Amino acid sequence: MADYLEVSLDYLVGKTDIEVDPKTAKRILEVSKSNEEDREHVFSIIDAFIAKRKIQSIT
């Protein structure tokens, strides 16, 4: 059922209210297969975008 609805089992049974779309989940899995240095680069970029969004929401 979770596959059909394209949601996680946790989302389906109410353990989380966060729904990750399949494209995002696939990308996360691909990054997790990278070496530590590459993962850190990707996370640094993501962190920069998150910080930018938070700053923009304050102003």
mmCIF file of the N, C-alpha and C atoms, coordinates in Angstrom:
data_MODEL
# 
_entry.id   MODEL 
# 
loop_
_atom_site.group_PDB 
_atom_site.id 
_atom_site.type_symbol 
_atom_site.label_atom_id 
_atom_site.label_alt_id 
_atom_site.label_comp_id 
_atom_site.label_asym_id 
_atom_site.label_entity_id 
_atom_site.label_seq_id 
_atom_site.pdbx_PDB_ins_code 
_atom_site.Cartn_x 
_atom_site.Cartn_y 
_atom_site.Cartn_z 
_atom_site.occupancy 
_atom_site.B_iso_or_equiv 
_atom_site.pdbx_formal_charge 
_atom_site.auth_seq_id 
_atom_site.auth_comp_id 
_atom_site.auth_asym_id 
_atom_site.auth_atom_id 
_atom_site.pdbx_PDB_model_num 
ATOM 1   N N  . MET A 1 1  ? 0.822  -1.185 0.000  1.00 0.00 ? 1  MET A N  1 
ATOM 2   C CA . MET A 1 1  ? 0.000  0.000  0.000  1.00 0.00 ? 1  MET A CA 1 
ATOM 3   C C  . MET A 1 1  ? 0.874  1.259  0.000  1.00 0.00 ? 1  MET A C  1 
ATOM 4   N N  . ALA A 1 2  ? 1.951  1.253  0.805  1.00 0.00 ? 2  ALA A N  1 
ATOM 5   C CA . ALA A 1 2  ? 2.839  2.411  0.853  1.00 0.00 ? 2  ALA A CA 1 
ATOM 6   C C  . ALA A 1 2  ? 3.461  2.671  -0.520 1.00 0.00 ? 2  ALA A C  1 
ATOM 7   N N  . ASP A 1 3  ? 3.873  1.617  -1.198 1.00 0.00 ? 3  ASP A N  1 
ATOM 8   C CA . ASP A 1 3  ? 4.437  1.784  -2.543 1.00 0.00 ? 3  ASP A CA 1 
ATOM 9   C C  . ASP A 1 3  ? 3.408  2.359  -3.503 1.00 0.00 ? 3  ASP A C  1 
ATOM 10  N N  . TYR A 1 4  ? 2.197  1.867  -3.431 1.00 0.00 ? 4  TYR A N  1 
ATOM 11  C CA . TYR A 1 4  ? 1.135  2.348  -4.310 1.00 0.00 ? 4  TYR A CA 1 
ATOM 12  C C  . TYR A 1 4  ? 0.869  3.834  -4.081 1.00 0.00 ? 4  TYR A C  1 
ATOM 13  N N  . LEU A 1 5  ? 0.856  4.244  -2.813 1.00 0.00 ? 5  LEU A N  1 
ATOM 14  C CA . LEU A 1 5  ? 0.596  5.642  -2.474 1.00 0.00 ? 5  LEU A CA 1 
ATOM 15  C C  . LEU A 1 5  ? 1.853  6.512  -2.540 1.00 0.00 ? 5  LEU A C  1 
ATOM 16  N N  . GLU A 1 6  ? 2.983  5.851  -2.749 1.00 0.00 ? 6  GLU A N  1 
ATOM 17  C CA . GLU A 1 6  ? 4.279  6.534  -2.822 1.00 0.00 ? 6  GLU A CA 1 
ATOM 18  C C  . GLU A 1 6  ? 4.564  7.333  -1.559 1.00 0.00 ? 6  GLU A C  1 
ATOM 19  N N  . VAL A 1 7  ? 4.367  6.680  -0.399 1.00 0.00 ? 7  VAL A N  1 
ATOM 20  C CA . VAL A 1 7  ? 4.698  7.251  0.900  1.00 0.00 ? 7  VAL A CA 1 
ATOM 21  C C  . VAL A 1 7  ? 5.465  6.205  1.697  1.00 0.00 ? 7  VAL A C  1 
ATOM 22  N N  . SER A 1 8  ? 6.086  6.646  2.801  1.00 0.00 ? 8  SER A N  1 
ATOM 23  C CA . SER A 1 8  ? 6.792  5.694  3.655  1.00 0.00 ? 8  SER A CA 1 
ATOM 24  C C  . SER A 1 8  ? 5.796  4.952  4.547  1.00 0.00 ? 8  SER A C  1 
ATOM 25  N N  . LEU A 1 9  ? 6.241  3.820  5.081  1.00 0.00 ? 9  LEU A N  1 
ATOM 26  C CA . LEU A 1 9  ? 5.394  3.095  6.026  1.00 0.00 ? 9  LEU A CA 1 
ATOM 27  C C  . LEU A 1 9  ? 5.144  3.915  7.280  1.00 0.00 ? 9  LEU A C  1 
ATOM 28  N N  . ASP A 1 10 ? 6.170  4.648  7.745  1.00 0.00 ? 10 ASP A N  1 
ATOM 29  C CA . ASP A 1 10 ? 5.990  5.500  8.920  1.00 0.00 ? 10 ASP A CA 1 
ATOM 30  C C  . ASP A 1 10 ? 4.903  6.538  8.681  1.00 0.00 ? 10 ASP A C  1 
ATOM 31  N N  . TYR A 1 11 ? 4.906  7.142  7.506  1.00 0.00 ? 11 TYR A N  1 
ATOM 32  C CA . TYR A 1 11 ? 3.881  8.135  7.183  1.00 0.00 ? 11 TYR A CA 1 
ATOM 33  C C  . TYR A 1 11 ? 2.506  7.476  7.127  1.00 0.00 ? 11 TYR A C  1 
ATOM 34  N N  . LEU A 1 12 ? 2.462  6.301  6.548  1.00 0.00 ? 12 LEU A N  1 
ATOM 35  C CA . LEU A 1 12 ? 1.193  5.600  6.374  1.00 0.00 ? 12 LEU A CA 1 
ATOM 36  C C  . LEU A 1 12 ? 0.552  5.245  7.714  1.00 0.00 ? 12 LEU A C  1 
ATOM 37  N N  . VAL A 1 13 ? 1.355  4.845  8.707  1.00 0.00 ? 13 VAL A N  1 
ATOM 38  C CA . VAL A 1 13 ? 0.800  4.431  10.001 1.00 0.00 ? 13 VAL A CA 1 
ATOM 39  C C  . VAL A 1 13 ? 0.789  5.554  11.030 1.00 0.00 ? 13 VAL A C  1 
ATOM 40  N N  . GLY A 1 14 ? 1.187  6.755  10.610 1.00 0.00 ? 14 GLY A N  1 
ATOM 41  C CA . GLY A 1 14 ? 1.080  7.910  11.483 1.00 0.00 ? 14 GLY A CA 1 
ATOM 42  C C  . GLY A 1 14 ? 2.256  8.138  12.417 1.00 0.00 ? 14 GLY A C  1 
ATOM 43  N N  . LYS A 1 15 ? 3.394  7.466  12.182 1.00 0.00 ? 15 LYS A N  1 
ATOM 44  C CA . LYS A 1 15 ? 4.565  7.679  13.035 1.00 0.00 ? 15 LYS A CA 1 
ATOM 45  C C  . LYS A 1 15 ? 5.301  8.966  12.691 1.00 0.00 ? 15 LYS A C  1 
ATOM 46  N N  . THR A 1 16 ? 5.031  9.517  11.543 1.00 0.00 ? 16 THR A N  1 
ATOM 47  C CA . THR A 1 16 ? 5.646  10.775 11.129 1.00 0.00 ? 16 THR A CA 1 
ATOM 48  C C  . THR A 1 16 ? 4.648  11.557 10.290 1.00 0.00 ? 16 THR A C  1 
ATOM 49  N N  . ASP A 1 17 ? 4.803  12.872 10.308 1.00 0.00 ? 17 ASP A N  1 
ATOM 50  C CA . ASP A 1 17 ? 3.948  13.697 9.449  1.00 0.00 ? 17 ASP A CA 1 
ATOM 51  C C  . ASP A 1 17 ? 4.747  14.230 8.267  1.00 0.00 ? 17 ASP A C  1 
ATOM 52  N N  . ILE A 1 18 ? 5.962  13.738 8.133  1.00 0.00 ? 18 ILE A N  1 
ATOM 53  C CA . ILE A 1 18 ? 6.834  14.161 7.036  1.00 0.00 ? 18 ILE A CA 1 
ATOM 54  C C  . ILE A 1 18 ? 6.710  13.167 5.890  1.00 0.00 ? 18 ILE A C  1 
ATOM 55  N N  . GLU A 1 19 ? 6.354  13.677 4.743  1.00 0.00 ? 19 GLU A N  1 
ATOM 56  C CA . GLU A 1 19 ? 6.234  12.843 3.557  1.00 0.00 ? 19 GLU A CA 1 
ATOM 57  C C  . GLU A 1 19 ? 7.361  13.209 2.601  1.00 0.00 ? 19 GLU A C  1 
ATOM 58  N N  . VAL A 1 20 ? 8.150  12.219 2.220  1.00 0.00 ? 20 VAL A N  1 
ATOM 59  C CA . VAL A 1 20 ? 9.259  12.451 1.287  1.00 0.00 ? 20 VAL A CA 1 
ATOM 60  C C  . VAL A 1 20 ? 8.832  11.888 -0.068 1.00 0.00 ? 20 VAL A C  1 
ATOM 61  N N  . ASP A 1 21 ? 8.875  12.752 -1.083 1.00 0.00 ? 21 ASP A N  1 
ATOM 62  C CA . ASP A 1 21 ? 8.471  12.294 -2.400 1.00 0.00 ? 21 ASP A CA 1 
ATOM 63  C C  . ASP A 1 21 ? 9.501  11.301 -2.947 1.00 0.00 ? 21 ASP A C  1 
ATOM 64  N N  . PRO A 1 22 ? 9.090  10.427 -3.846 1.00 0.00 ? 22 PRO A N  1 
ATOM 65  C CA . PRO A 1 22 ? 9.977  9.379  -4.355 1.00 0.00 ? 22 PRO A CA 1 
ATOM 66  C C  . PRO A 1 22 ? 11.263 9.897  -4.996 1.00 0.00 ? 22 PRO A C  1 
ATOM 67  N N  . LYS A 1 23 ? 11.197 11.016 -5.708 1.00 0.00 ? 23 LYS A N  1 
ATOM 68  C CA . LYS A 1 23 ? 12.405 11.564 -6.340 1.00 0.00 ? 23 LYS A CA 1 
ATOM 69  C C  . LYS A 1 23 ? 13.424 11.993 -5.290 1.00 0.00 ? 23 LYS A C  1 
ATOM 70  N N  . THR A 1 24 ? 12.954 12.614 -4.212 1.00 0.00 ? 24 THR A N  1 
ATOM 71  C CA . THR A 1 24 ? 13.846 13.032 -3.132 1.00 0.00 ? 24 THR A CA 1 
ATOM 72  C C  . THR A 1 24 ? 14.436 11.818 -2.434 1.00 0.00 ? 24 THR A C  1 
ATOM 73  N N  . ALA A 1 25 ? 13.611 10.838 -2.149 1.00 0.00 ? 25 ALA A N  1 
ATOM 74  C CA . ALA A 1 25 ? 14.082 9.621  -1.488 1.00 0.00 ? 25 ALA A CA 1 
ATOM 75  C C  . ALA A 1 25 ? 15.146 8.924  -2.325 1.00 0.00 ? 25 ALA A C  1 
ATOM 76  N N  . LYS A 1 26 ? 14.948 8.868  -3.624 1.00 0.00 ? 26 LYS A N  1 
ATOM 77  C CA . LYS A 1 26 ? 15.924 8.224  -4.514 1.00 0.00 ? 26 LYS A CA 1 
ATOM 78  C C  . LYS A 1 26 ? 17.251 8.981  -4.475 1.00 0.00 ? 26 LYS A C  1 
ATOM 79  N N  . ARG A 1 27 ? 17.185 10.292 -4.482 1.00 0.00 ? 27 ARG A N  1 
ATOM 80  C CA . ARG A 1 27 ? 18.407 11.100 -4.429 1.00 0.00 ? 27 ARG A CA 1 
ATOM 81  C C  . ARG A 1 27 ? 19.141 10.910 -3.108 1.00 0.00 ? 27 ARG A C  1 
ATOM 82  N N  . ILE A 1 28 ? 18.391 10.856 -2.019 1.00 0.00 ? 28 ILE A N  1 
ATOM 83  C CA . ILE A 1 28 ? 19.004 10.648 -0.706 1.00 0.00 ? 28 ILE A CA 1 
ATOM 84  C C  . ILE A 1 28 ? 19.713 9.296  -0.669 1.00 0.00 ? 28 ILE A C  1 
ATOM 85  N N  . LEU A 1 29 ? 19.077 8.278  -1.203 1.00 0.00 ? 29 LEU A N  1 
ATOM 86  C CA . LEU A 1 29 ? 19.705 6.957  -1.239 1.00 0.00 ? 29 LEU A CA 1 
ATOM 87  C C  . LEU A 1 29 ? 20.983 6.968  -2.072 1.00 0.00 ? 29 LEU A C  1 
ATOM 88  N N  . GLU A 1 30 ? 20.978 7.672  -3.185 1.00 0.00 ? 30 GLU A N  1 
ATOM 89  C CA . GLU A 1 30 ? 22.179 7.764  -4.023 1.00 0.00 ? 30 GLU A CA 1 
ATOM 90  C C  . GLU A 1 30 ? 23.308 8.476  -3.285 1.00 0.00 ? 30 GLU A C  1 
ATOM 91  N N  . VAL A 1 31 ? 22.984 9.545  -2.586 1.00 0.00 ? 31 VAL A N  1 
ATOM 92  C CA . VAL A 1 31 ? 24.008 10.269 -1.819 1.00 0.00 ? 31 VAL A CA 1 
ATOM 93  C C  . VAL A 1 31 ? 24.565 9.374  -0.719 1.00 0.00 ? 31 VAL A C  1 
ATOM 94  N N  . SER A 1 32 ? 23.713 8.590  -0.088 1.00 0.00 ? 32 SER A N  1 
ATOM 95  C CA . SER A 1 32 ? 24.170 7.727  1.002  1.00 0.00 ? 32 SER A CA 1 
ATOM 96  C C  . SER A 1 32 ? 25.158 6.668  0.522  1.00 0.00 ? 32 SER A C  1 
ATOM 97  N N  . LYS A 1 33 ? 25.170 6.379  -0.767 1.00 0.00 ? 33 LYS A N  1 
ATOM 98  C CA . LYS A 1 33 ? 26.108 5.406  -1.326 1.00 0.00 ? 33 LYS A CA 1 
ATOM 99  C C  . LYS A 1 33 ? 27.475 6.023  -1.618 1.00 0.00 ? 33 LYS A C  1 
ATOM 100 N N  . SER A 1 34 ? 27.572 7.344  -1.529 1.00 0.00 ? 34 SER A N  1 
ATOM 101 C CA . SER A 1 34 ? 28.827 8.045  -1.829 1.00 0.00 ? 34 SER A CA 1 
ATOM 102 C C  . SER A 1 34 ? 29.813 7.884  -0.684 1.00 0.00 ? 34 SER A C  1 
ATOM 103 N N  . ASN A 1 35 ? 31.071 8.222  -0.979 1.00 0.00 ? 35 ASN A N  1 
ATOM 104 C CA . ASN A 1 35 ? 32.066 8.182  0.094  1.00 0.00 ? 35 ASN A CA 1 
ATOM 105 C C  . ASN A 1 35 ? 31.826 9.353  1.046  1.00 0.00 ? 35 ASN A C  1 
ATOM 106 N N  . GLU A 1 36 ? 32.448 9.289  2.215  1.00 0.00 ? 36 GLU A N  1 
ATOM 107 C CA . GLU A 1 36 ? 32.224 10.272 3.276  1.00 0.00 ? 36 GLU A CA 1 
ATOM 108 C C  . GLU A 1 36 ? 32.503 11.699 2.807  1.00 0.00 ? 36 GLU A C  1 
ATOM 109 N N  . GLU A 1 37 ? 33.583 11.899 2.090  1.00 0.00 ? 37 GLU A N  1 
ATOM 110 C CA . GLU A 1 37 ? 33.956 13.247 1.641  1.00 0.00 ? 37 GLU A CA 1 
ATOM 111 C C  . GLU A 1 37 ? 32.895 13.827 0.707  1.00 0.00 ? 37 GLU A C  1 
ATOM 112 N N  . ASP A 1 38 ? 32.416 13.017 -0.233 1.00 0.00 ? 38 ASP A N  1 
ATOM 113 C CA . ASP A 1 38 ? 31.384 13.490 -1.158 1.00 0.00 ? 38 ASP A CA 1 
ATOM 114 C C  . ASP A 1 38 ? 30.079 13.788 -0.426 1.00 0.00 ? 38 ASP A C  1 
ATOM 115 N N  . ARG A 1 39 ? 29.716 12.926 0.533  1.00 0.00 ? 39 ARG A N  1 
ATOM 116 C CA . ARG A 1 39 ? 28.494 13.176 1.312  1.00 0.00 ? 39 ARG A CA 1 
ATOM 117 C C  . ARG A 1 39 ? 28.608 14.491 2.070  1.00 0.00 ? 39 ARG A C  1 
ATOM 118 N N  . GLU A 1 40 ? 29.761 14.767 2.643  1.00 0.00 ? 40 GLU A N  1 
ATOM 119 C CA . GLU A 1 40 ? 29.951 16.020 3.380  1.00 0.00 ? 40 GLU A CA 1 
ATOM 120 C C  . GLU A 1 40 ? 29.815 17.229 2.469  1.00 0.00 ? 40 GLU A C  1 
ATOM 121 N N  . HIS A 1 41 ? 30.302 17.132 1.240  1.00 0.00 ? 41 HIS A N  1 
ATOM 122 C CA . HIS A 1 41 ? 30.145 18.222 0.273  1.00 0.00 ? 41 HIS A CA 1 
ATOM 123 C C  . HIS A 1 41 ? 28.661 18.456 -0.033 1.00 0.00 ? 41 HIS A C  1 
ATOM 124 N N  . VAL A 1 42 ? 27.950 17.370 -0.275 1.00 0.00 ? 42 VAL A N  1 
ATOM 125 C CA . VAL A 1 42 ? 26.519 17.487 -0.576 1.00 0.00 ? 42 VAL A CA 1 
ATOM 126 C C  . VAL A 1 42 ? 25.782 18.094 0.617  1.00 0.00 ? 42 VAL A C  1 
ATOM 127 N N  . PHE A 1 43 ? 26.083 17.624 1.830  1.00 0.00 ? 43 PHE A N  1 
ATOM 128 C CA . PHE A 1 43 ? 25.406 18.145 3.016  1.00 0.00 ? 43 PHE A CA 1 
ATOM 129 C C  . PHE A 1 43 ? 25.747 19.610 3.262  1.00 0.00 ? 43 PHE A C  1 
ATOM 130 N N  . SER A 1 44 ? 26.955 20.021 2.928  1.00 0.00 ? 44 SER A N  1 
ATOM 131 C CA . SER A 1 44 ? 27.325 21.435 3.079  1.00 0.00 ? 44 SER A CA 1 
ATOM 132 C C  . SER A 1 44 ? 26.487 22.321 2.167  1.00 0.00 ? 44 SER A C  1 
ATOM 133 N N  . ILE A 1 45 ? 26.276 21.860 0.959  1.00 0.00 ? 45 ILE A N  1 
ATOM 134 C CA . ILE A 1 45 ? 25.459 22.616 0.009  1.00 0.00 ? 45 ILE A CA 1 
ATOM 135 C C  . ILE A 1 45 ? 24.008 22.676 0.501  1.00 0.00 ? 45 ILE A C  1 
ATOM 136 N N  . ILE A 1 46 ? 23.491 21.544 0.949  1.00 0.00 ? 46 ILE A N  1 
ATOM 137 C CA . ILE A 1 46 ? 22.120 21.510 1.471  1.00 0.00 ? 46 ILE A CA 1 
ATOM 138 C C  . ILE A 1 46 ? 21.991 22.434 2.676  1.00 0.00 ? 46 ILE A C  1 
ATOM 139 N N  . ASP A 1 47 ? 22.967 22.383 3.580  1.00 0.00 ? 47 ASP A N  1 
ATOM 140 C CA . ASP A 1 47 ? 22.940 23.246 4.762  1.00 0.00 ? 47 ASP A CA 1 
ATOM 141 C C  . ASP A 1 47 ? 22.924 24.721 4.380  1.00 0.00 ? 47 ASP A C  1 
ATOM 142 N N  . ALA A 1 48 ? 23.665 25.079 3.329  1.00 0.00 ? 48 ALA A N  1 
ATOM 143 C CA . ALA A 1 48 ? 23.687 26.466 2.876  1.00 0.00 ? 48 ALA A CA 1 
ATOM 144 C C  . ALA A 1 48 ? 22.303 26.901 2.372  1.00 0.00 ? 48 ALA A C  1 
ATOM 145 N N  . PHE A 1 49 ? 21.622 26.042 1.632  1.00 0.00 ? 49 PHE A N  1 
ATOM 146 C CA . PHE A 1 49 ? 20.281 26.367 1.151  1.00 0.00 ? 49 PHE A CA 1 
ATOM 147 C C  . PHE A 1 49 ? 19.292 26.476 2.303  1.00 0.00 ? 49 PHE A C  1 
ATOM 148 N N  . ILE A 1 50 ? 19.418 25.595 3.287  1.00 0.00 ? 50 ILE A N  1 
ATOM 149 C CA . ILE A 1 50 ? 18.531 25.652 4.453  1.00 0.00 ? 50 ILE A CA 1 
ATOM 150 C C  . ILE A 1 50 ? 18.742 26.957 5.211  1.00 0.00 ? 50 ILE A C  1 
ATOM 151 N N  . ALA A 1 51 ? 20.001 27.336 5.424  1.00 0.00 ? 51 ALA A N  1 
ATOM 152 C CA . ALA A 1 51 ? 20.304 28.585 6.129  1.00 0.00 ? 51 ALA A CA 1 
ATOM 153 C C  . ALA A 1 51 ? 19.743 29.780 5.361  1.00 0.00 ? 51 ALA A C  1 
ATOM 154 N N  . LYS A 1 52 ? 19.894 29.772 4.042  1.00 0.00 ? 52 LYS A N  1 
ATOM 155 C CA . LYS A 1 52 ? 19.370 30.861 3.208  1.00 0.00 ? 52 LYS A CA 1 
ATOM 156 C C  . LYS A 1 52 ? 17.853 30.971 3.356  1.00 0.00 ? 52 LYS A C  1 
ATOM 157 N N  . ARG A 1 53 ? 17.170 29.816 3.324  1.00 0.00 ? 53 ARG A N  1 
ATOM 158 C CA . ARG A 1 53 ? 15.704 29.829 3.454  1.00 0.00 ? 53 ARG A CA 1 
ATOM 159 C C  . ARG A 1 53 ? 15.284 30.367 4.820  1.00 0.00 ? 53 ARG A C  1 
ATOM 160 N N  . LYS A 1 54 ? 16.003 29.969 5.871  1.00 0.00 ? 54 LYS A N  1 
ATOM 161 C CA . LYS A 1 54 ? 15.662 30.449 7.206  1.00 0.00 ? 54 LYS A CA 1 
ATOM 162 C C  . LYS A 1 54 ? 15.883 31.944 7.340  1.00 0.00 ? 54 LYS A C  1 
ATOM 163 N N  . ILE A 1 55 ? 16.963 32.444 6.769  1.00 0.00 ? 55 ILE A N  1 
ATOM 164 C CA . ILE A 1 55 ? 17.248 33.875 6.808  1.00 0.00 ? 55 ILE A CA 1 
ATOM 165 C C  . ILE A 1 55 ? 16.184 34.651 6.046  1.00 0.00 ? 55 ILE A C  1 
ATOM 166 N N  . GLN A 1 56 ? 15.799 34.139 4.880  1.00 0.00 ? 56 GLN A N  1 
ATOM 167 C CA . GLN A 1 56 ? 14.778 34.805 4.084  1.00 0.00 ? 56 GLN A CA 1 
ATOM 168 C C  . GLN A 1 56 ? 13.430 34.820 4.787  1.00 0.00 ? 56 GLN A C  1 
ATOM 169 N N  . SER A 1 57 ? 13.137 33.800 5.568  1.00 0.00 ? 57 SER A N  1 
ATOM 170 C CA . SER A 1 57 ? 11.847 33.768 6.256  1.00 0.00 ? 57 SER A CA 1 
ATOM 171 C C  . SER A 1 57 ? 11.794 34.757 7.426  1.00 0.00 ? 57 SER A C  1 
ATOM 172 N N  . ILE A 1 58 ? 12.961 35.162 7.917  1.00 0.00 ? 58 ILE A N  1 
ATOM 173 C CA . ILE A 1 58 ? 13.018 36.118 9.016  1.00 0.00 ? 58 ILE A CA 1 
ATOM 174 C C  . ILE A 1 58 ? 12.788 37.540 8.508  1.00 0.00 ? 58 ILE A C  1 
ATOM 175 N N  . THR A 1 59 ? 13.313 37.830 7.327  1.00 0.00 ? 59 THR A N  1 
ATOM 176 C CA . THR A 1 59 ? 13.230 39.194 6.798  1.00 0.00 ? 59 THR A CA 1 
ATOM 177 C C  . THR A 1 59 ? 11.928 39.466 6.095  1.00 0.00 ? 59 THR A C  1 
# 
